[in-house]
Amino acid sequence: MCANPIRILQPNVTQEEALRAFSSAGASALYWRIRSGPLRRIADVYVPYFLFCVKCTAMPPRLLAMDAVDGSLDLFEFPQIPGEGELLTRPSRNLLGAALSEERAAGLLRDKVLRVIFQQGFFKLRDPRIEITRVPCELHLPYWLGFYERSGSVRCRVMDAIRRRMEGAKASAFFEQWLAA
């Protein structure tokens, strides 16, 4: 089966680095091995993201990316629209499908931006004006999944291949749900 090529942001973690991180001797990796069994395999996976320009009276304009699957993953912030040198085109079958409409994604993003505004102490703002504009940019962000198996039960640990960090339970559940579908 041939996969269609997609545009991805160039990962900051190679397969070898991801394998080392998933099988490291650190406390977190040890916890995963005790809880979920030994590492069996790793795989790269790509998540579609919408890119939005967010303008608000309470903060400077920001370029934010939100996952186009269900909007539950952490937002990405970019200093500018990713250029050709930062994007790769490659085929992959490990691709999640976009399920959110642009309108629904913009609504979820508005809620997240409001949360950020209020967390920063702008709670006195009665009616912050937020303008969210979709930036036309095909964008998939890379993640590494580590699969651990114990007694026939497989668990998934997630590494953000851009930020070079392990994700938490929310991201693990996100990918495990996709794999189970």
C-alpha positions as CSV (number, residue, x, y, z in Angstrom):
1,M,0.0,0.0,0.0
2,C,1.4,3.4,-1.1
3,A,1.1,6.3,1.3
4,N,0.4,9.9,0.0
5,P,3.2,12.4,0.8
6,I,2.5,14.9,3.6
7,R,4.2,18.1,4.7
8,I,5.8,17.7,8.1
9,L,7.8,20.0,10.3
10,Q,11.4,18.7,10.4
11,P,11.8,16.6,13.6
12,N,14.5,17.4,16.1
13,V,14.8,13.8,17.3
14,T,16.2,11.0,15.1
15,Q,15.0,7.4,15.4
16,E,18.2,6.5,17.3
17,E,17.7,9.3,19.8
18,A,14.1,8.3,20.3
19,L,15.1,4.7,20.9
20,R,17.7,5.8,23.5
21,A,15.2,8.0,25.2
22,F,12.6,5.2,25.4
23,S,15.1,2.7,26.7
24,S,17.1,4.9,28.9
25,A,18.1,4.1,32.5
26,G,16.3,7.1,33.9
27,A,13.6,7.0,36.6
28,S,10.8,7.7,34.1
29,A,11.8,5.0,31.7
30,L,12.3,2.6,34.5
31,Y,8.8,3.4,35.8
32,W,7.3,2.7,32.3
33,R,9.2,-0.7,32.1
34,I,8.0,-1.8,35.5
35,R,4.4,-0.7,34.9
36,S,4.0,-1.6,31.2
37,G,6.7,-4.2,30.4
38,P,9.7,-4.0,28.2
39,L,10.0,-1.7,25.2
40,R,9.0,-3.7,22.1
41,R,9.1,-1.2,19.2
42,I,9.1,2.4,18.3
43,A,7.3,4.2,15.4
44,D,7.1,7.7,14.0
45,V,3.6,9.1,13.7
46,Y,2.3,12.4,12.2
47,V,-0.5,14.6,13.5
48,P,-2.2,17.2,11.3
49,Y,-2.3,20.7,12.7
50,F,-4.2,23.9,11.8
51,L,-2.1,27.1,12.0
52,F,-3.8,30.3,13.3
53,C,-2.8,33.9,13.8
54,V,-4.3,35.0,17.1
55,K,-4.6,38.7,17.8
56,C,-5.9,39.9,21.2
57,T,-6.1,43.1,23.1
58,A,-4.4,41.5,26.1
59,M,-1.3,40.1,24.4
60,P,0.9,40.6,21.3
61,P,-0.1,38.7,18.1
62,R,0.8,35.0,18.2
63,L,1.1,32.2,15.6
64,L,-0.4,29.1,17.2
65,A,-0.9,25.6,15.9
66,M,-3.7,23.3,17.2
67,D,-4.1,19.6,16.4
68,A,-6.8,19.0,13.8
69,V,-7.8,15.6,15.3
70,D,-9.7,16.7,18.4
71,G,-7.8,19.8,19.7
72,S,-6.6,18.0,22.9
73,L,-2.9,18.1,22.3
74,D,-0.7,21.0,23.5
75,L,-0.6,24.1,21.4
76,F,2.6,24.9,19.4
77,E,3.7,28.5,19.0
78,F,5.8,29.6,16.1
79,P,7.8,32.8,15.7
80,Q,6.8,32.9,12.0
81,I,5.2,30.6,9.4
82,P,7.4,27.6,8.9
83,G,9.5,28.1,5.8
84,E,10.4,25.6,3.1
85,G,13.7,24.9,4.9
86,E,11.8,23.7,8.0
87,L,9.3,21.5,6.2
88,L,9.8,18.1,4.6
89,T,7.6,16.2,2.2
90,R,7.5,12.4,2.9
91,P,5.1,9.5,2.5
92,S,3.8,7.9,5.7
93,R,1.0,5.5,6.6
94,N,1.4,6.5,10.3
95,L,-0.9,9.6,9.9
96,L,-3.8,10.6,12.0
97,G,-6.8,12.0,10.1
98,A,-8.1,15.5,10.7
99,A,-11.6,15.3,12.3
100,L,-12.1,18.9,13.4
101,S,-13.5,21.6,11.1
102,E,-11.6,24.8,11.0
103,E,-14.5,26.6,12.7
104,R,-14.6,24.1,15.6
105,A,-10.8,24.3,15.9
106,A,-10.9,28.1,16.1
107,G,-13.6,27.9,18.8
108,L,-11.5,25.5,20.9
109,L,-8.4,27.7,20.3
110,R,-10.4,30.7,21.5
111,D,-11.2,28.9,24.8
112,K,-7.5,27.9,25.3
113,V,-6.4,31.5,24.6
114,L,-8.8,32.8,27.1
115,R,-7.4,30.4,29.7
116,V,-3.9,31.6,29.0
117,I,-5.0,35.3,29.3
118,F,-6.7,34.7,32.6
119,Q,-3.8,32.6,33.9
120,Q,-1.5,35.6,33.1
121,G,-3.5,37.8,35.4
122,F,-5.7,39.6,32.8
123,F,-8.8,38.4,34.6
124,K,-10.0,42.0,35.0
125,L,-10.5,42.2,31.3
126,R,-14.3,42.0,30.9
127,D,-14.5,41.4,27.1
128,P,-11.1,40.6,25.6
129,R,-11.3,40.9,21.8
130,I,-9.8,37.9,20.2
131,E,-9.3,37.7,16.4
132,I,-8.4,34.2,15.1
133,T,-7.4,33.8,11.5
134,R,-6.5,30.6,9.8
135,V,-3.1,30.6,8.1
136,P,-3.1,28.5,5.0
137,C,-0.3,26.0,5.7
138,E,-0.3,22.2,5.4
139,L,1.4,21.1,8.5
140,H,1.9,17.7,10.3
141,L,3.9,17.5,13.4
142,P,6.0,14.4,14.2
143,Y,5.9,12.3,17.3
144,W,7.6,9.1,18.4
145,L,5.6,6.3,20.0
146,G,7.2,3.7,22.2
147,F,5.3,0.4,22.6
148,Y,5.6,-1.5,25.8
149,E,4.1,-4.9,26.3
150,R,3.2,-7.0,29.3
151,S,1.0,-10.1,29.3
152,G,-0.5,-9.3,25.9
153,S,-1.4,-5.7,26.9
154,V,0.3,-3.0,24.9
155,R,0.9,0.6,26.3
156,C,2.1,3.5,24.3
157,R,4.5,6.2,25.5
158,V,4.8,9.4,23.5
159,M,7.7,11.7,22.6
160,D,7.2,15.1,21.0
161,A,9.8,15.0,18.2
162,I,9.9,18.8,17.9
163,R,10.2,19.8,21.6
164,R,12.3,16.7,22.4
165,R,10.2,15.8,25.5
166,M,8.1,12.9,26.7
167,E,4.4,13.7,26.8
168,G,2.1,12.7,29.6
169,A,-1.0,10.5,30.1
170,K,-3.2,12.7,27.9
171,A,-1.0,12.2,24.8
172,S,-0.6,8.5,25.5
173,A,-4.4,8.1,25.7
174,F,-4.8,10.2,22.5
175,F,-2.6,7.9,20.5
176,E,-3.8,4.7,22.1
177,Q,-7.4,5.7,21.2
178,W,-6.2,6.2,17.6
179,L,-4.5,2.9,17.5
180,A,-7.5,1.1,18.9
181,A,-9.8,2.6,16.2
